[in-house]
Amino acid sequence: MADIYIVYSSANRVKARELVEYLSKSWSVWWDDLIVGSFADEIEREMPQAKCVVALWSAASRASSRVRDELVLAEKAGVVILPVKVDECEAPYGYGDLSWVDLRSWDGHADHPGFQQLLRRLDKVVPPKARPKRPKSMASGRLAVPSLFLSVSSHETQLSPLEAVKALRIFRAPTILVSAYDLLPGRRAPGLLRELKQLRNDGGFVLIDSGNYEASRRQDAAWRPDELRAALAKAPHDWAFCFDVLKPANTVERAVQQILDAVQRDREFTNAPVLPIVHARVRPSGGHDLDTLPTILREIADRLEPPLIAVPERELGAGLIERARTVRRIRNELDQLPFYQPLHLLGTGNPWSIAVLAAAGADSFDGLEWCRVSIDRHSHRLNHFQHFDFFTWQARLAESAVALEAQDDDGIDFVGKAAFHNLDYFAELATHLRQAAAKGSFEAFVTGLLGQSNTAQLTRQMPELFL
């Protein structure tokens, strides 16, 4: 049952999507983009349950028999119709006496007079629901929100898994992610499990990834759920991701069931919570299906209520702004649930991406940047690892005593010194990220990382980001 049902012509799909994105912040919204199966069956089921209809008046909708049919259904069900005019047109015959809202000049901004009038009218018909609030912590208070998981991998990093976990333990990193691929008996380095155990004893939180990232990069077709079972058997950990369904089915229902089955199967491998990973379907024409992804995530969260639900950042769109829009659509869907569902983005270690995607609605991230690059603390930009020569002076201004001592320790090589410099940066970034979340405003935080001009471009292209 939705608070608002959107009626529109396909010619006005872009405008309808903009309305959905805004209105979903305060109401549950249904539109035909969510249809799975028969259009007629879904519409006949959803319309009578809606509390009001927002109908987009346009030349195209006036000529649309489907729009007229939906309006007739609304009238028969006694659903209030609130028209909004989006271009120069007359109302469809029979509906000219309805008072309409003028959105002909709406520029996508929430402070537009017509949009504000629409909000006031909706408020009278359907009081807005309270959105679930982002918690300050998860895992019974052990994980601060937002969280940054510092990743460990054997693929294209400057540190081996053993060296990386040892560095994270010495630094007392609060949250780390380790690939199951590198924990497989016979492959894992001697001493790795001991380091993980000590890290947890010191209060660290260990999340184990499925291993599919490394397997795919190495083209290892032998990596299967049984290998994940073997990797988890003795590895100290607090949470584990399921063995992901890399190629989900074409329909929402089948894709959801595949992931539910994967989580249920992998729960037999560990006593720790098993978290779902959701991959976007690859379209036959190329690119990922971002239209159904938010619905799939919501359905899985609704059925499992997992501590965390994950999606790979690389599948959310081509550029950062498109990815932020996708995260916002996902957050709007998840916020229709009666509880707050934390969202994790796999492979997000770039500071700019972390800031923007947290503002869009993501709650935790993991990335290998800390052991792949050298970070310029002033520009928040990533540089080649060998360029750490130019940032050694920054490393001597570190907040962490461990990072400071590492710079004068002759037993720590160039790679280690750069890694501790990066770890100090990410620890500070996580602190500022959580401060922004606590204030409920990310704009100043994002501006501090991206700069005024880049943030201005961001808000022009995604005006709803900081609302």
HELIX and SHEET records of a PDB file:
HELIX    1   1 SER A   10  ASN A   12  5                                   3    
HELIX    2   2 ARG A   13  LEU A   23  1                                  11    
HELIX    3   3 ASP A   32  LEU A   34  5                                   3    
HELIX    4   4 PHE A   39  GLU A   46  1                                   8    
HELIX    5   5 MET A   47  GLN A   49  5                                   3    
HELIX    6   6 ALA A   59  ARG A   62  1                                   4    
HELIX    7   7 SER A   65  ALA A   77  1                                  13    
HELIX    8   8 PRO A  113  VAL A  125  1                                  13    
HELIX    9   9 PRO A  161  PHE A  171  1                                  11    
HELIX   10  10 ALA A  180  LEU A  183  5                                   4    
HELIX   11  11 LEU A  192  ASN A  201  1                                  10    
HELIX   12  12 ASN A  212  ARG A  217  1                                   6    
HELIX   13  13 PRO A  225  LEU A  232  1                                   8    
HELIX   14  14 VAL A  252  ASP A  266  1                                  15    
HELIX   15  15 ARG A  267  PHE A  269  5                                   3    
HELIX   16  16 LEU A  293  LEU A  304  1                                  12    
HELIX   17  17 GLU A  313  GLU A  315  5                                   3    
HELIX   18  18 LEU A  320  LEU A  334  1                                  15    
HELIX   19  19 PRO A  351  ALA A  360  1                                  10    
HELIX   20  20 GLU A  369  CYS A  371  5                                   3    
HELIX   21  21 PHE A  385  PHE A  391  5                                   7    
HELIX   22  22 THR A  392  ALA A  395  1                                   4    
HELIX   23  23 ALA A  401  GLN A  407  1                                   7    
HELIX   24  24 PHE A  414  LYS A  439  1                                  26    
HELIX   25  25 GLU A  443  LEU A  450  1                                   8    
HELIX   26  26 GLN A  452  GLN A  461  1                                  10    
SHEET    1   A 5 VAL A  29  TRP A  30  0                                        
SHEET    2   A 5 ILE A   4  VAL A   7  1                                        
SHEET    3   A 5 CYS A  52  TRP A  57  1                                        
SHEET    4   A 5 VAL A  80  LYS A  85  1                                        
SHEET    5   A 5 VAL A 101  ASP A 102  1                                        
SHEET    1   B 2 SER A 137  MET A 138  0                                        
SHEET    2   B 2 LEU A 143  ALA A 144 -1                                        
SHEET    1   C 8 VAL A 274  LEU A 275  0                                        
SHEET    2   C 8 TRP A 239  PHE A 241  1                                        
SHEET    3   C 8 PHE A 205  ASP A 209  1                                        
SHEET    4   C 8 THR A 175  SER A 179  1                                        
SHEET    5   C 8 SER A 147  VAL A 152  1                                        
SHEET    6   C 8 SER A 364  GLY A 367  1                                        
SHEET    7   C 8 LEU A 343  LEU A 346  1                                        
SHEET    8   C 8 ILE A 309  PRO A 312  1                                        
SHEET    1   D 2 VAL A 373  ASP A 376  0                                        
SHEET    2   D 2 ARG A 381  HIS A 384 -1                                        
END                                                                             
